[in-house]
């Protein structure tokens, strides 16, 4: 059985009440669900609460999943909706946790989308330059890049932010992002272009040192 067939079988078994199959689905998606939620709510504790609610919701509604559909797109759409709802409810009452605290033990190991090419700044989708590679200095650099992104992302509209996070940070294909957001690929590309422009403007105003250096 190929990978797609195995996943389809896993989803069908989970929907029929097989707890082992459901646990397997949760285990393989837990990390990404957490990070999608975190990039929306900017708080580790709240993101964990959202992830828990996502899988509780999944357990209740999995029987409604349409056979032949894109399971991951369906799951990540649930994640986005619940994260946005949580942000609306909690924003007036909660001080966002810092990414330093998050990375020093509050989050699961192995964050997706933290290598070179993720997030704003040199080496990422908003700039080019130093900071790629391994070692403690690179880890500190990536930590700072993520902190800056969280600050600047407040200028983005909800759809722009979701498209940018899913495509540029989580690395999902444009077609899958479109399926998650319930829109077209061209609309996703437009959202990302607008997000890049707004993030570049924010960098220029607040962190000009993170802009690409002129050649020559």
C-alpha positions as CSV (number, residue, x, y, z in Angstrom):
1,X,0.0,0.0,0.0
2,X,1.4,3.4,-1.0
3,X,1.7,6.3,1.4
4,X,-1.6,7.9,0.2
5,X,-3.4,4.7,0.4
6,X,-2.1,4.1,3.9
7,X,-3.2,7.5,5.1
8,X,-6.7,7.0,3.6
9,X,-6.9,3.7,5.4
10,X,-5.8,5.4,8.6
11,X,-8.4,8.1,8.3
12,X,-11.2,5.7,7.5
13,X,-10.3,3.4,10.4
14,X,-10.1,6.4,12.8
15,X,-13.5,7.7,11.6
16,X,-14.9,4.2,12.3
17,X,-13.8,4.5,15.9
18,X,-10.3,2.8,15.8
19,X,-8.5,4.7,18.6
20,X,-5.1,3.4,17.5
21,X,-5.6,4.8,14.1
22,X,-6.8,8.1,15.6
23,X,-3.7,8.3,17.8
24,X,-1.5,7.7,14.8
25,X,-3.1,10.6,13.0
26,X,-2.7,12.9,16.0
27,X,1.0,11.9,16.5
28,X,1.9,12.7,13.0
29,X,0.2,16.1,12.9
30,X,0.6,17.3,16.5
31,X,3.7,19.4,15.9
32,X,2.5,21.2,12.8
33,X,-0.9,21.9,14.4
34,X,0.9,23.4,17.4
35,X,3.1,25.7,15.2
36,X,0.3,26.8,12.9
37,X,-1.7,27.8,16.0
38,X,1.4,29.4,17.6
39,X,2.1,31.6,14.6
40,X,-1.5,32.9,14.8
41,X,-1.8,33.4,18.6
42,X,1.9,34.2,19.4
43,X,1.6,32.5,22.8
44,X,2.8,29.0,23.6
45,X,0.3,28.1,26.3
46,X,-2.6,29.3,24.2
47,X,-1.3,27.4,21.2
48,X,-1.2,24.2,23.2
49,X,-4.8,24.8,24.2
50,X,-5.8,25.4,20.6
51,X,-4.0,22.2,19.5
52,X,-5.8,20.2,22.2
53,X,-9.1,21.7,21.1
54,X,-8.3,20.9,17.4
55,X,-7.9,17.2,18.2
56,X,-10.9,17.1,20.4
57,X,-12.9,18.7,17.5
58,X,-11.3,16.2,15.1
59,X,-12.4,13.3,17.2
60,X,-16.0,14.6,17.2
61,X,-16.3,15.4,13.5
62,X,-14.0,13.0,11.7
63,X,-16.9,10.9,10.6
64,X,-18.0,13.9,8.4
65,X,-14.7,13.9,6.5
66,X,-15.5,13.4,2.8
67,X,-13.8,10.4,1.3
68,X,-11.3,11.4,-1.3
69,X,-10.8,14.9,0.2
70,X,-7.5,16.4,1.4
71,X,-7.3,15.4,5.1
72,X,-4.4,17.7,6.0
73,X,-6.1,20.7,4.3
74,X,-9.2,19.9,6.3
75,X,-7.3,19.6,9.6
76,X,-5.3,22.7,9.1
77,X,-8.4,24.7,8.2
78,X,-9.9,23.6,11.6
79,X,-6.6,24.7,13.2
80,X,-6.7,28.1,11.6
81,X,-10.4,28.7,12.6
82,X,-9.9,27.7,16.2
83,X,-6.6,29.7,16.5
84,X,-8.3,32.8,15.2
85,X,-11.3,32.3,17.5
86,X,-8.9,31.9,20.5
87,X,-7.0,35.0,19.5
88,X,-10.2,37.0,19.4
89,X,-11.2,35.8,22.9
90,X,-7.8,36.0,24.6
91,X,-6.1,39.1,23.0
92,X,-7.5,41.7,25.5
93,X,-6.6,39.5,28.5
94,X,-3.3,37.8,27.7
95,X,0.3,39.0,27.4
96,X,2.0,37.0,24.6
97,X,4.9,34.8,25.7
98,X,8.2,35.6,24.2
99,X,9.7,33.3,21.6
100,X,12.8,33.0,23.8
101,X,10.7,31.4,26.5
102,X,9.0,29.3,24.0
103,X,12.2,27.9,22.5
104,X,13.8,27.3,25.8
105,X,11.4,24.5,26.7
106,X,7.8,25.5,26.3
107,X,7.4,24.1,22.7
108,X,7.8,20.6,21.2
109,X,11.2,19.8,19.8
110,X,11.8,20.1,16.1
111,X,9.9,23.2,15.0
112,X,9.0,23.1,11.4
113,X,10.0,26.1,9.3
114,X,12.9,27.3,11.4
115,X,15.8,26.7,9.0
116,X,17.2,29.1,6.4
117,X,14.5,30.5,4.3
118,X,11.9,30.8,7.0
119,X,10.6,34.0,8.4
120,X,11.7,37.6,7.8
121,X,15.2,38.8,7.7
122,X,18.5,37.8,6.0
123,X,18.3,34.3,4.6
124,X,14.5,34.3,4.8
125,X,11.7,35.3,2.4
126,X,12.1,38.9,3.3
127,X,15.8,39.3,2.9
128,X,19.1,37.7,2.0
129,X,22.4,37.6,3.8
130,X,24.1,36.2,6.9
131,X,22.5,34.0,9.5
132,X,22.2,30.6,7.7
133,X,24.0,27.6,8.9
134,X,24.3,25.8,12.2
135,X,25.7,26.4,15.6
136,X,24.7,28.6,18.5
137,X,25.0,31.9,16.7
138,X,22.7,30.6,13.9
139,X,20.1,29.5,16.5
140,X,20.2,32.9,18.2
141,X,19.8,34.6,14.8
142,X,16.8,32.5,13.9
143,X,15.3,33.2,17.3
144,X,15.6,36.9,16.7
145,X,14.1,36.5,13.2
146,X,11.1,34.8,14.6
147,X,10.7,37.4,17.3
148,X,10.7,40.2,14.6
149,X,8.2,38.3,12.4
150,X,5.8,38.0,15.3
151,X,6.0,41.7,15.9
152,X,5.6,42.7,12.3
153,X,2.9,40.2,11.5
154,X,0.4,42.3,13.4
155,X,0.3,44.6,10.4
156,X,-1.1,41.8,8.2
157,X,-4.7,41.0,7.5
158,X,-6.0,37.7,8.7
159,X,-5.9,36.1,5.3
160,X,-2.5,37.5,4.4
161,X,-1.0,36.3,7.6
162,X,-2.5,32.8,7.2
163,X,-1.3,32.5,3.6
164,X,2.2,33.7,4.5
165,X,2.5,31.4,7.5
166,X,1.2,28.3,5.7
167,X,3.3,28.9,2.5
168,X,6.4,30.7,3.6
169,X,6.9,29.4,7.1
170,X,5.3,26.0,7.2
171,X,6.3,25.3,3.6
172,X,3.0,23.9,2.4
173,X,2.4,23.9,-1.4
174,X,0.4,26.8,-2.8
175,X,-2.3,24.4,-3.9
176,X,-2.7,23.0,-0.4
177,X,-2.7,26.5,1.2
178,X,-5.5,27.4,-1.3
179,X,-7.5,24.3,-0.2
180,X,-7.0,25.1,3.5
181,X,-8.1,28.7,3.0
182,X,-10.9,27.8,0.6
183,X,-9.7,30.0,-2.1
184,X,-7.7,29.9,-5.4
185,X,-3.9,29.6,-5.9
186,X,-3.8,33.0,-7.5
187,X,-5.5,34.5,-4.5
188,X,-3.0,32.8,-2.2
189,X,-0.1,34.2,-4.3
190,X,-1.7,37.7,-4.1
191,X,-2.0,37.4,-0.3
192,X,1.7,36.4,0.0
193,X,2.8,39.3,-2.2
194,X,0.8,41.8,-0.1
195,X,2.2,40.3,3.1
196,X,5.8,40.5,1.8
197,X,5.2,44.2,0.9
198,X,3.8,45.0,4.3
199,X,6.5,43.1,6.1
200,X,9.2,44.8,4.0
201,X,7.7,48.2,4.9
202,X,7.7,47.2,8.6
203,X,11.4,46.1,8.4
204,X,12.4,49.3,6.7
205,X,10.8,51.4,9.4
206,X,11.8,49.4,12.5
207,X,14.7,47.0,11.6
208,X,16.5,48.4,8.5
209,X,19.6,46.3,9.4
210,X,17.6,43.2,8.4
211,X,17.0,44.5,4.9
212,X,19.2,43.0,2.1
213,X,22.5,44.8,1.7
214,X,23.0,46.4,-1.7
215,X,25.5,44.6,-3.9
216,X,28.6,46.4,-5.4
